[in-house]
């Protein structure tokens, strides 16, 4: 929106100190970075769990059903912790950013309300799924997990729709600095919602898959090559590898969207300072205020990616005042890291495909101890790498929008709470999250070291296959 709209929407809140603004941004950023990993596991892990449970029912193999029960227990722990961190985030929205919620709460309230419904549905059916293992027939029990998958994806969709609105505000008019003619559905289904939601849901699936697979890759490296551990690696790794090319295509869609709807964000991502054609694609480098230095340039690369023609004009940062530029170095390097890791994950999927082809051709077992150690070493890194790519992607989304909290309408400095004490709140939140991290890691490690799962009257799989 034009600068006049931004001036019209400026908050009447008192000015906040630079330290308070930095504390609010750091607290919100840290909380989001912590919670988003659990949110991704909440989207992908139920799908993995239902997949191995279905396969166990179909084949009758006890190790597959045992995997499902173990993953279900971890899913319950992570859901509980994620509910706590998500509640903290909801309070932070109102406490740290009253300018945003006070002015636009009625505009973006719909996706948050729908996310609440999805959360309650997920919680209800998760409780049924966890406690009905021994009380329902196997196929009926499997069906109780389907709403968990649907609700988890729906929760991610609704929350990302709210973030997409912050990038493409719609569904309201401003009159005298006041919000009028609110259309919540138009606000939620904004132009940025399709590319952002698809990109995020695929990212969540990949994070859950590769994190799970990396645990079993370590076990395989330690010599645990039984069916239980091999299945625990192959199922999530294969699903993550299948999602990788679709994610790259979705990322290209999102970047091309920016060229038309948020050109200054794309200019910040790629370090384009002047509007011109034949713009190179720059890898790495840092911004010195006027250009990217020490980067590797691919001639005409960005113009080709944006418009499939080297003569495509790409708009530069010179078109807006300097105080509206995002932090170019941080956004650019975050984007390069995200793309680089995505390419690495795609290459790992291709490597697994080649190993599978070679095993079929030679008649040998896949991932035999001999010759696959380099693959497993890198596979063990795919989980942490996927998390890093996820965090870098959110840095691109959030830092690339700066200095706006609502693109072209409201600045971050106009939305923050001017009250003192925000720095103290940051330290309290850091301590709370440190305690939650330690507790979560402790409980998950205990789950792997105790008896596999409680023995049920009609379940003999634990007795027949006591994996610890």
C-alpha positions in Angstrom: 0.0 0.0 0.0 1.2 3.6 -0.5 3.0 5.5 2.1 -0.1 7.7 2.7 -1.9 4.6 3.9 1.0 3.8 6.3 0.8 7.3 7.8 -3.0 7.0 8.1 -2.6 3.7 9.9 0.2 4.9 12.3 -0.5 3.9 15.9 -1.4 6.4 18.6 0.6 4.4 21.1 3.4 6.2 22.9 6.9 5.7 21.5 8.8 2.7 22.8 12.4 2.6 23.6 14.8 0.9 21.2 15.6 -1.6 23.9 12.0 -2.5 24.5 11.4 -2.9 20.8 14.4 -5.2 20.5 13.3 -7.2 23.5 9.8 -7.7 22.1 11.1 -8.8 18.7 13.6 -11.1 20.3 11.0 -12.7 22.6 8.5 -13.2 19.8 11.2 -14.5 17.4 12.5 -16.9 19.9 9.1 -18.2 20.9 8.1 -18.7 17.2 11.4 -20.4 16.4 11.0 -22.8 19.3 7.3 -23.6 18.7 7.5 -24.0 15.0 9.5 -27.2 15.3 6.9 -28.8 17.5 4.2 -27.5 15.2 5.9 -29.3 12.3 6.1 -32.5 14.2 2.4 -32.1 15.0 1.7 -32.0 11.3 4.0 -34.8 10.0 4.3 -37.3 12.9 0.6 -38.3 13.0 0.8 -39.1 9.3 3.9 -41.3 9.8 2.4 -43.0 12.8 -0.8 -43.9 11.0 1.2 -45.1 8.0 3.2 -47.6 9.9 0.2 -48.7 11.9 -1.7 -49.3 8.7 1.2 -51.3 7.3 1.4 -53.3 10.5 -2.2 -54.2 10.3 -1.9 -55.1 6.6 1.3 -57.3 7.0 0.8 -58.5 10.6 4.4 -57.6 11.4 4.7 -56.8 15.1 7.7 -54.4 14.6 5.6 -52.1 12.5 2.8 -51.9 15.1 5.5 -51.4 17.7 6.9 -48.4 15.8 3.4 -46.9 15.6 2.9 -47.3 19.4 6.3 -45.7 20.2 5.7 -42.8 17.8 2.3 -42.3 19.2 3.7 -41.9 22.7 6.2 -39.4 21.5 3.4 -37.6 19.6 1.4 -37.3 22.8 4.4 -35.7 24.7 5.2 -33.3 21.8 1.5 -32.3 21.5 1.3 -31.4 25.2 4.5 -29.3 25.1 3.4 -27.7 21.8 0.1 -26.7 23.4 2.0 -24.9 26.2 4.3 -23.0 23.8 1.4 -22.2 21.5 -0.5 -20.7 24.4 2.5 -18.6 25.3 2.5 -17.3 21.7 -1.2 -16.4 21.8 -0.5 -14.3 25.0 2.5 -12.7 23.4 0.5 -11.5 20.5 -1.7 -9.4 22.8 0.9 -8.4 25.3 3.8 -7.5 23.0 1.8 -6.2 20.0 -1.3 -4.4 21.2 -1.1 -2.0 18.3 -1.6 -4.8 15.9 -4.2 -6.7 17.7 -6.1 -3.7 18.9 -6.4 -2.3 15.4 -6.6 -5.4 13.3 -7.8 -8.1 15.6 -11.3 -8.1 14.1 -9.7 -8.6 10.7 -7.5 -11.6 11.4 -9.5 -13.1 14.2 -11.2 -15.7 11.9 -8.1 -17.9 11.1 -7.1 -17.9 14.8 -10.6 -18.9 15.8 -10.7 -21.7 13.2 -7.3 -22.8 14.4 -8.7 -23.1 17.9 -11.4 -25.4 16.7 -8.8 -27.5 14.8 -6.7 -27.7 17.9 -9.6 -29.0 20.1 -10.5 -31.6 17.5 -6.9 -32.7 17.3 -6.7 -32.9 21.1 -9.9 -34.9 21.5 -9.0 -37.5 18.9 -5.4 -37.7 20.1 -6.7 -38.7 23.5 -8.9 -41.3 21.9 -6.1 -42.6 19.8 -3.6 -42.9 22.6 -5.9 -44.5 25.1 -7.9 -46.8 22.8 -5.1 -49.1 21.6 -6.4 -51.9 23.8 -10.1 -51.1 23.6 -10.9 -50.8 19.9 -10.4 -53.2 16.9 -7.2 -52.4 15.0 -8.9 -50.9 12.0 -11.3 -48.8 14.0 -8.4 -47.6 16.1 -6.6 -46.6 12.9 -9.6 -44.5 11.8 -9.5 -42.6 15.0 -6.1 -41.2 14.0 -7.3 -39.7 10.7 -8.9 -36.6 12.3 -5.6 -36.0 14.1 -3.8 -35.7 10.7 -6.5 -33.6 9.2 -6.7 -31.2 12.2 -2.9 -30.9 12.3 -2.8 -29.8 8.7 -5.8 -27.5 9.2 -4.1 -25.8 12.2 -1.0 -25.1 10.1 -3.1 -23.8 7.3 -5.2 -21.4 9.4 -2.1 -20.0 11.3 -0.2 -19.4 8.1 -3.2 -17.7 6.5 -2.9 -15.1 9.3 0.8 -14.7 8.6 0.0 -14.4 4.9 -2.4 -11.6 5.6 0.4 -9.7 7.3 2.2 -9.9 3.9 -0.8 -9.1 1.8 -3.4 -7.3 4.0 -6.9 -7.5 2.6 -10.5 -7.5 3.8 -10.8 -4.0 5.3 -10.6 -0.3 4.5 -9.0 2.5 6.5 -10.9 5.7 7.2 -9.3 8.3 9.3 -6.9 5.7 10.7 -9.8 3.4 11.8 -10.6 0.0 10.3 -13.9 -0.2 8.5 -15.8 -2.6 6.2 -14.2 -5.8 7.6 -14.4 -8.9 5.5 -12.7 -11.7 7.5 -13.0 -14.3 4.7 -11.3 -12.0 2.2 -8.6 -11.3 4.8 -7.9 -15.0 5.4 -8.0 -16.1 1.8 -5.6 -13.4 0.6 -3.2 -13.7 -2.4 -0.3 -14.8 -0.2 -2.2 -17.6 1.4 -1.9 -20.3 -1.3 1.9 -20.2 -1.8 2.7 -19.7 1.9 0.4 -22.5 3.2 1.6 -25.0 0.6 5.2 -24.2 1.3 4.8 -24.4 5.0 2.8 -27.6 5.1 5.4 -29.3 2.9 8.2 -27.9 5.1 6.4 -29.3 8.2 6.1 -32.7 6.6 9.8 -32.7 5.6 11.0 -31.6 9.1 9.0 -34.4 10.8 10.1 -37.0 8.3 13.8 -36.2 8.3 14.0 -35.6 12.1 12.5 -39.0 12.7 14.6 -40.7 10.0 17.8 -39.2 11.5 17.2 -40.9 14.8 17.1 -44.3 13.1 20.0 -43.4 10.9 22.1 -43.1 14.0 20.8 -46.5 15.2 21.7 -48.1 11.9 25.2 -46.6 12.1 25.5 -48.3 15.5 24.7 -51.7 13.9 21.0 -52.0 14.8 20.0 -53.3 11.3 16.9 -55.3 12.3 13.6 -54.8 10.6 12.4 -52.5 13.3 15.1 -49.9 12.9 15.3 -50.2 9.1 11.5 -49.5 8.9 11.9 -46.6 11.3 14.4 -45.1 8.9 13.0 -46.0 5.5 9.4 -44.9 6.0 10.0 -41.3 7.1 13.1 -40.8 4.9 11.3 -42.0 1.8 8.3 -39.7 2.5 10.6 -36.8 3.1 12.5 -37.5 -0.1 9.3 -37.6 -2.1 8.2 -34.3 -0.7 11.5 -32.6 -1.5 11.0 -31.9 -5.2 7.5 -30.7 -4.5 8.8 -28.3 -1.9 11.4 -26.9 -4.3 8.6 -26.3 -6.8 6.5 -24.6 -4.1 9.4 -22.4 -3.1 9.8 -21.3 -6.7 6.1 -20.5 -6.8 6.5 -18.4 -3.6 9.5 -16.5 -4.9 7.7 -15.8 -8.2 4.7 -14.6 -6.1 7.0 -12.1 -4.4 8.2 -10.7 -7.8 4.6 -9.5 -8.5 3.1 -8.8 -5.0 6.1 -7.9 -2.8 8.9 -6.9 -5.1 10.8 -5.1 -2.4 10.9 -8.3 -0.4 12.4 -10.1 -3.4 14.8 -7.3 -3.9 16.0 -7.7 -0.3 16.3 -11.4 -0.6 18.4 -11.2 -3.8 20.2 -8.0 -2.9 18.8 -6.0 -5.9 19.3 -2.3 -5.4 18.6 -0.9 -8.9 15.5 -1.7 -11.1 16.8 -3.2 -14.3 16.8 -6.2 -16.6 19.4 -8.9 -17.0 19.7 -9.2 -13.2 22.2 -11.9 -12.1 21.4 -14.5 -9.4 23.9 -13.9 -6.5 24.9 -16.8 -4.2 26.2 -15.8 -0.8 27.9 -12.5 -0.3 27.0 -9.6 2.1 25.4 -6.2 1.6 27.5 -3.1 2.1 24.6 -0.7 1.7 24.7 -0.4 -2.1 25.4 -3.9 -3.5 26.2 -7.5 -2.6 29.9 -8.1 -2.2 31.9 -11.3 -2.6 29.0 -13.3 -3.9 29.0 -15.7 -6.8 26.9 -14.2 -9.7 25.1 -16.3 -12.3 24.5 -13.9 -15.2 20.8 -13.2 -15.9 19.9 -15.9 -13.4 17.3 -13.9 -11.4 15.6 -12.4 -14.5 15.3 -15.9 -15.9 13.9 -17.3 -12.7 11.3 -14.5 -12.4 10.2 -14.2 -16.0 11.8 -17.0 -17.9 13.6 -14.4 -20.0 16.9 -12.6 -19.4 15.3 -9.3 -20.3 12.8 -9.6 -17.4 12.9 -6.4 -15.3 13.4 -6.9 -11.6 12.5 -4.0 -9.3 15.1 -2.7 -6.9 15.3 -1.3 -3.4 15.9 2.2 -4.8 12.1 2.5 -5.4 11.4 2.9 -1.7 12.9 5.1 1.0 16.0 3.6 2.7 14.1 3.2 6.1 11.8 0.7 4.4 14.6 -1.6 3.3 14.8 -5.0 5.0 18.1 -6.2 6.5 19.5 -7.4 3.2 22.5 -9.5 4.4 20.4 -11.5 6.9 17.5 -12.1 4.5 19.8 -13.0 1.6 22.0 -15.5 3.5 18.9 -17.1 5.2 17.4 -17.6 1.8 20.6 -19.1 0.4 20.9 -21.4 3.4 17.3 -22.6 2.9 17.7 -23.2 -0.8 21.1 -24.9 -0.2 19.7 -27.3 2.4 16.7 -28.0 0.3 19.0 -29.0 -2.6 21.0 -31.2 -0.2 17.8 -33.0 1.0 16.7 -33.6 -2.6 20.2 -35.0 -3.4 19.9 -37.4 -0.5 16.6 -38.7 -1.9 18.2 -39.3 -5.2 21.1 -41.1 -3.5 18.6 -43.4 -1.7 16.9 -44.0 -5.1 20.2 -45.0 -6.6 21.0 -47.3 -3.7 17.6 -49.0 -4.1 18.2 -49.4 -7.8 21.6 -50.9 -7.2 20.2 -53.3 -4.6 17.5 -54.5 -7.0 20.1 -55.0 -9.8 22.6 -56.9 -7.7 20.0 -58.8 -5.5 21.6 -57.5 -2.3 19.9 -56.0 0.7 19.4 -52.3 0.8 21.7 -50.4 3.2 24.0 -53.3 3.9 26.7 -52.5 6.5 29.3 -52.4 3.7 29.4 -49.3 1.5 26.5 -47.3 2.9 28.1 -45.7 5.9 28.7 -42.3 4.1 25.0 -42.3 3.2 23.9 -43.0 6.7 26.3 -40.4 8.1 24.7 -37.7 5.9 21.2 -39.1 6.5 21.7 -38.6 10.3 22.3 -34.9 9.5 19.1 -34.5 7.4 16.9 -33.9 10.5 18.9 -31.0 11.9 19.5 -29.7 8.4 15.7 -29.6 7.8 15.1 -27.7 11.0 17.8 -25.1 10.0 16.1 -24.7 6.6 12.8 -24.2 8.3 14.1 -21.5 10.6 15.9 -19.8 7.7 12.7 -19.8 5.8 10.8 -18.1 8.6 13.7 -15.5 8.9 13.1 -14.8 5.2 9.4 -14.4 5.7 9.6 -12.2 8.8 12.8 -10.2 8.2 12.0 -9.7 4.6 8.8 -7.9 5.6 10.6 -5.4 7.8 10.1 -2.7 8.9 6.4 -3.6 8.4 4.4 -5.8 10.7 1.5 -5.4 8.3 3.0 -4.8 4.8 2.6 -1.2 3.8 0.1 -0.4 6.5 1.7 -0.6 10.0 5.3 -0.6 11.1 6.6 -2.9 13.8 7.5 0.1 16.0 3.9 1.3 15.8 2.5 -2.1 17.0 4.8 -2.8 20.0 3.8 -2.4 23.6 5.3 0.9 24.9 5.2 -0.3 28.6 8.5 -0.8 30.4 9.7 -4.2 31.5 9.8 -6.0 28.2 13.4 -7.0 28.7 12.5 -8.7 31.9 9.8 -10.6 30.2 12.3 -11.8 27.6 14.5 -13.3 30.3 11.5 -15.0 32.0 10.5 -16.5 28.7 14.0 -17.8 28.0 14.1 -19.5 31.4 10.6 -21.1 30.8 11.7 -22.4 27.4 15.0 -23.7 28.8 13.0 -25.7 31.4 10.6 -27.0 28.8 13.4 -28.0 26.5 15.2 -29.9 29.3 11.9 -31.6 30.4 10.9 -32.6 26.8 14.3 -34.1 26.1 14.3 -36.0 29.4 10.9 -37.5 28.8 11.6 -38.5 25.2 14.9 -40.1 26.2 13.0 -42.0 29.0 10.6 -43.3 26.4 13.4 -44.9 24.5 15.1 -46.5 27.6 12.1 -48.0 29.4 10.0 -50.9 28.3 8.8 -50.4 24.7 5.1 -49.9 25.3 2.6 -51.1 28.0 1.6 -54.7 27.4 -2.1 -54.9 26.5 -4.2 -58.0 27.1 -4.8 -58.7 23.4 -1.5 -57.3 22.1 1.4 -59.8 21.9 3.7 -57.8 19.7 5.7 -56.3 22.6 6.4 -59.8 24.1 7.3 -61.2 20.7 9.5 -58.3 19.7 11.1 -56.7 22.8 13.1 -53.9 21.1 14.6 -51.5 23.7 
